[in-house]
């Protein structure tokens, strides 16, 4: 099994949504749970900006934290967030 396939298997087994976002706040990776939660195929996340997937309001709420994390800082946030298909506590 290739390392990428193994990583996807491990991440898809985690009890939460996992994203990898680049410095341009563009999704590079999303897990199966994210695909199910947002009711979008994984291909809808890859290379799309956060604002395209989650909307401007959600982006503005997490932008500061995302930028800190992208600079290498350890960031933990917890917010109750409403989405078109439900709500969740986002950390």
C-alpha positions in Angstrom: 0.0 0.0 0.0 1.4 3.4 -0.9 2.0 6.0 1.8 -0.7 8.3 0.5 -3.3 5.5 0.5 -2.3 4.5 4.0 -2.6 8.1 5.2 -6.0 8.4 3.6 -7.1 5.2 5.3 -5.9 6.4 8.8 -7.4 9.8 8.4 -10.8 8.5 7.1 -10.9 6.4 10.3 -10.7 9.4 12.6 -13.9 10.6 14.4 -14.0 14.1 12.9 -13.5 16.3 9.9 -9.9 16.6 8.7 -8.7 19.2 6.2 -5.3 20.3 4.9 -5.3 23.9 3.8 -2.4 25.7 2.0 -1.2 29.2 2.6 -3.7 30.6 0.1 -6.5 29.1 2.3 -7.2 26.6 -0.5 -8.1 23.0 0.4 -5.5 20.5 -0.6 -7.1 17.6 1.2 -10.4 16.7 2.9 -11.4 13.4 4.5 -14.4 11.2 3.9 -16.2 12.7 6.9 -15.9 16.2 5.4 -17.3 14.9 2.2 -20.3 13.3 4.0 -20.9 16.3 6.3 -21.0 18.9 3.4 -22.6 16.4 1.1 -20.0 17.1 -1.6 -17.6 14.7 -3.3 -13.9 15.0 -2.2 -13.1 16.5 -5.6 -15.2 19.6 -4.7 -12.7 20.4 -1.9 -9.4 19.9 -3.6 -7.9 23.2 -4.8 -11.0 25.3 -3.9 -10.7 28.2 -1.5 -12.4 27.9 1.9 -14.8 30.8 1.0 -16.0 28.7 -2.0 -16.9 25.7 0.2 -17.9 27.2 3.5 -18.9 30.7 2.6 -17.5 34.2 3.5 -19.0 34.3 7.0 -17.3 31.0 8.0 -14.0 32.1 6.5 -14.0 35.4 8.4 -14.6 33.4 11.7 -11.6 31.2 11.2 -9.2 33.3 9.0 -7.1 34.6 12.0 -6.7 31.0 13.4 -5.9 29.5 10.0 -3.2 32.1 9.4 -1.7 31.5 12.8 -1.7 27.7 12.2 -0.1 28.2 8.8 2.7 30.1 10.5 3.4 27.1 12.6 1.6 28.0 15.8 -0.5 25.5 17.7 -4.1 26.7 17.5 -7.2 25.3 19.1 -10.6 26.9 18.5 -14.0 25.7 19.4 -17.1 27.3 17.8 -20.6 26.2 17.3 -21.2 26.6 13.6 -24.4 26.3 11.6 -24.2 24.7 8.1 -26.9 24.2 5.5 -27.4 20.6 6.7 -26.9 21.0 10.4 -24.6 22.4 13.0 -21.4 21.3 14.7 -18.8 22.3 17.2 -15.7 23.1 15.2 -12.3 22.9 16.8 
